[in-house]
């Protein structure tokens, strides 16, 4: 802060005033940063992104008070590689995995939490981790998080009624939950359900913020809602585990769809409680909140994404590299810093979070990453755009360059080409009409996977 002030004093008055208005740190404390990444929420699952039947009033208000990012992408179309890219700032061509294969963070991996922790931020998170458990190099406490509460194992996170969660390196019992001995249950289906994991993790988040609100903090919220309990779906035909159906209890819908809607509205309510807490503590004007999803909507646990039109105008869903599998509903909120009710269609991705957080915290991001800071977009200033965005999910590859999108479903399959500016649903393959661009996209796909 002192260095910024000295620089401003040494500049001509007009230039100094301009910098003070555009620099996110000039004349203010370093902001708190909250990144909310929910699990399997589709582009069309929120009212502010077109949803008609599921109620999300708090997120709709958040969008009205902040910015909708309409071309914001998950870094992958499934959970673990999406998180890996988010935390390290690298796309799937430069990460150790591009699928849900097991991966444990290594000491050489540098996370956004480590970078901000070293800069004096207190760091915390709740929810699904998936990068290594107790006694490994992958545990969150070994990778920049002062505090973590939730699931360390990705598969265990399917179950909303486990016998315990993890609070740092200690088991945190959830009273009353009993795991049933069900065929195909894989130890992830409860026979007695008392304590809902989502609620416990959320209260732990509130406790962290109350404790640390007087110092700059980074907090990652990785709620598992609305992911299905896949094994529960096999046992009971209903994997959408939620304590009650709330406002949907009397709807003439299948039970599993009532559960899906209730999970999303419950999550929305907790976003509202979070914002209320920030206002109560009088830190809302110095806190950036990003809300997004780890990939597109699922059709699992008995739920079908078509029932609520969860991908909206997009083609595909979870495990696809069409837009429905990777373009996710995203909101940025920061009172007094982000204008109310604005929309940005700038193409951005989850792996842009690391450099964005670093810029806001006054930290240098590593040079060997793929992400770019989108602070200019948040401030309504011109943004240096990506040369391209890249995704890899096993044999599937995709590239977005400007408004053009290429999808290759397998190495021996022809590359498909779409103009997203005029065909957001990817209905008209233009590959035959633009052979030069097809060649360019193939070149990018090959180059993006060189390590």
N, C-alpha and C positions, 0 to 999 in steps of 0.2 A: 504494500500500500504506500509506504513512504517513498519507494523508488518511483512509483507512478506519479505521486504528487510532485516530486522534484522534476520529473520529465515535463509535466504539464506547465510548471512555473517557468521553465526555460524556453517554452515555445511562444510564438506570437499568440495574442489573445484569442483571435478567431479560431485558429487551429486547435488551441488548447481546449476551447469550449466544445469544438466538434468531437475531439477525442474523448472528452469527459462524457459526452452524451452517448457515444457508441461503444466505449470500452465497458464490458459488463462488470468489471471490478473497480473502475475508477470511482472514488468517492464513496465506496460502500464496502461492507464486509464481504468476504468470500461467501458465496451462496451455499446453502444446504442443497443437496442433490438427492432426489428420490426417484428411483427407476422402478416402475411397476410393470412386470412382465407376467401376465396371466397365461394359462395353459390351454391351448387349443381353442381360443376365441376367434371366431371368423370375422371377416371384413364387414359382413352385414349383420352382426349380432348386437350392435348398439343402435339406439334410436337416432343418435346424431350421425350415424352412417347408413341410415335407411331402414332399420328394423321397425316393424309395425306391431308386433305382438308381445315381445319381451320388453318389460319396462326397465329402463336404465336412467332414471331422472338425474341422478347425481353426476354421472359421466356426461350426460347431455348438457348439464349446467356447466361442467368443467370445460367442455368444448366451447360453449357460448361465451365463457369468460377468458378463454385462451385461444389456442390454435389447433385446428385439425390438420394433420399431416396425411394427405390422401395418397401419396406415393411412397409411404414408408414400408419397408420390407423387413420381415424376419430374415435372419442370416441363413436359415435353413428351413426345411419343411417338416422336421421332427425335432424333438426336444434337446437331446444332449449336444449335438453339433451346433445348434442355434445358441445355446448358452456358452459353449466354448468360444465361438466367434464373438459374442457380445463382450465377454470378459477380457478377451485378448486383442480385439480390434483387427482381427484377420478374417478374410473370407474363407470359404470352404476349400479353396484351392491351395491354401497355405496353412491349414490346420491339420492336426494329426489324424482326425477322423472326419468323415463327411456323412456319417450315418449314426445310428444309435449303438454302435459298437462301444464296448467298454473302454473308457479312457480315464487315467488318473493324472491329475496335474503333476508336472515335474518341476523341479527347482528352477529350471531355465525358463519356464513359462512366467510371463509378467502380466498381471491382471490390473484392471482399472482400480481395484481396491488397494492393491499394493502401492500403486503410484500415489494415490491420494492419502493413504496412511502415512507414507514417508513425508508427505507435505504437511502433516499435522491434522488431517481430518480424522475424526473417529468414525469407524466403519462398521456397518452391521447389515444383516440380512435375515430374511425368513423364507421358508418354503422349500422348494426342490433344489438340491445342490447338484448331485449326480457326477461329481468329479473326483471322488475319493473319500473314504471314511476314516474313522479314528485309527491312528497309528500309521497312516500313509502320508506321502508328500502331497496328496490331493485334498486333505482336509481343509475346510474354509479358513480355519485359524492359521494355517500354514500358507495361505494365499491372499493375505491382506485383510481378512475380516476379523476385527476385534471380537465380534459377536455374531453367532449364527444360531438360529433356532428353526428346526424343521426336519426334513428328510435328508439323509445323506445318500441313500440308495434310491436310484430312479424307479426301480420296480416296486419298492415298498410304498412309493408315493401314490400308487394306484388306489390304495386303501385309505379312505377318509376316517376310519375308526381303528387305527393301529393301537397296539398296547403301549407304545411309547414313541416319542420323537427324540431328537438330539438337541440339547442345549450346549453348544460348543462340543466338548468331548464327553459329556455326561448324558446318560439316558434320562429322559424326562417322562415319567409315567403318565399315561392318560387313563384315569380311573374308570373302571367299569367295562372297558372294551375287552372282548374275548375273541380270539381267532378261532374260527370253526374248522372242523376237519372235513372239508368238502373235496370231493374229487374235482380235479382241475382248478382248485382254489389257490394252489401254490402258496399257501400261507398268507394270502392277501385279502381274505374275505372274513369279516367279523360275523360271529353268530350272536353276539350281544353288543349293542351299540349304545354308548352313553355319552362319550366325550368326543366332540367333533374337532378334528385336527385343525381345520381352517380357522375356527374361532380361537383356539389356543394360540396359534401362531400370530394371529392378528393382535391379540392382547399383548403379546410379547413385543410386537412392533411398537405399540403405543407406549409401553413401558420404556423402551429404548429411547424414543423421541423425547419423552418427558425428562428422562435422566440427562440427556446430552444436548438439549436444545439451546444451551448457552454457548456452544462451540460449534464450528462448522462440522457437518456430518454428511457422510454418504450412506444411503440406505437402499438396499436392493430388496424389492418385494416380489418374490417368486411364488405367488399363490398357485396351488394346483388346480383350483377351479378354472374352467369347467371340464377338466379332463375326466374321462370315464374310468371307473374301476373295471378294467377289461375282464379280469377274472370274475368279478361280481356279476358282470353281464352274462357270463357262461353259466353261473350257478343259479341266478335268480331271474335272468332275462332283463334285469334292470341294473345297469352299472352307474346310474346317476345318483350318487349317494348324497343325501341332504337331510337335515333333521326334520324339515317340514316343507310343504309345498307353498306355504304363505298365501299370497294373493291369487295363486293359480290352483288352489286346492279344489275349487268347484268348476274349473274349466272342463269342457268336454274334449279333453285331450288324452292320449295314451299316458299312462302313469310315468313312463320313462321320459316323456317330453315335458311333463309337469316338473320333473326333477331337473332337467336341463335348464328350463326357464328359471326355476327357483334358485339354482346355483348362481346363475348370472346376476339375478336381481340381488341376491345376498352379497355377492362380491361388490356390486354397485353401491349397496348400502354402506359397506365398509370403506369404500373410497370416500363417500360422504362424511363418514366419521373421521377419517384421516384429515380431510380438509378442515373440518370443524376444529380438530385438535391444533392444527397449525395456526388457525385464527385465534384460538383460545390462548395459545402461548405467544401470540403476536410475532410469529416468525414467517407468516405466509408471504410477506413481501420480500423476503430474502430466501425463499425456497422454490427451486424449480422442480416440478413434478412432471415426469414423462409417464404416460400410460400406453401400453402396447401388449402384444401377444407373441408367444414364441414360435408360432406357425399358424397355418390356417385351421379351419374347423374340422372336427373329427366326425366320423360315422362309426361309433364304437359303443359298447356297453348297451346296445339296444337302441340307442339314439341314431337318427339319421339327419344329416346336416340339411337335407332338403326341406325338412318339416317346417323350420323357421326361416328358410332361405338364408342360411348362415353365411354363404359366400357372396350374397348380394348379386351384383352384376358380373361377378368374376367366374371364370371357368376353373373347375378343379377344387380340391380340398387337400387336407393333410396328406402328405407323402407325394403330392404332385408338385412339379415346378412350373405349372401354369399359375397364373396370378392368384387363384383361389387358395393355393397351397402356401404362398409366401407373402402376398401383400396383406398387411394386417391393420386393423383400426388403431390409430395412434393419435394421442392428444398431448399437447404441451401446455402447461399452465404455470404462470409466474406473474402474479399481480404487479402491475407497474412496470414490468419489463417486457412482457409479451402483450401485444394489443388484443383487445377482446373481439371474439367472433370472427377471426381471420382464418384463412385457409392457405396452405402451401402445398403445391403439387410437385415440389422438388424431389427427385428420386434420391432416397436415402435408405440406409439399411442399419440393422442392429449393430454391425461392427463399427458404425460411426459413433457409438456412444462413448467409447474410451477417449478418443481425441476431443470430443465435445466436453466431457467432464474435466479433462485435463486443462483445456483452455479456461474454463470457468473457475477452476481452482488455482490457476496460475502456475501450472506444472507443464513441463515439456513432455509431450507424448513420444514414445519410441519412434525412431525413423523408419523402422522396417515393418510398418503396419499398412493395411489397406484402407482403413477408415479415414474419413475427413471430419473436421469439426463443423457442425451445423449451427454454431452460435449465430452466424450472420442471418440464417433463415429465421431463427427465433426472434431476432431483433428487427426483422423486416428489411434487412440490407441485402445487396447482391451477394449471391453465394457462388463460390468456386465449386462447380459441379464435378461429380465423378466422371472420369473418362468412360467407365462402364461399371455396372454392378454384375457380380458373378455368383452363381450358385452351383453346387455339386451335391447330388444325393445318390451315392453309389454310381451306377452307370448313367444316370440322368444328369444332364448339364443344362444350364440356362444362362443367358447374358441379356442385360438390358443396356443399350447404348442410346442415349437420348430418349426418343419416344419409341424406338424399335426394340423388339424383344425376340430373341432366338431361343428355341427349345429343341433339345435333342434327347430323345427318350432312350437311346442306346447307341453305342458306337456304330452299329450296322444299320441304324435307322436314319432316314433323311432328316436334315435340319429343317425345322419349321420356323417361319418368320411372320411376325405380327406387328402391326402399327397400333400401338396402344393409345395414341392420341385420337384415333378414329374407330378403334375396335378394342375396347377395354376387355371385352369378353373373349378375345382370341378366337374368333369364329372364321376368319378368312386368312388362310395361309398364303403369304405373298412370295414365298421362296422362288417359285418359277419365274416371277416377274422381276426379281432383283438378284441375279446371280452374283454380281460383284459384292453386294452386301452380305450375301450368304458366305462367300469366301472370307470376307473380313471377320464375320462372327466366328467362323471356324478357327481362324487364326487367333482370335482373342481367347477362345476356349482352350486352345493348346497352350498359349502363353500364360494364362491364369493359373495353370496347374504346375508350372515350373517352380520348384522350391529353392 
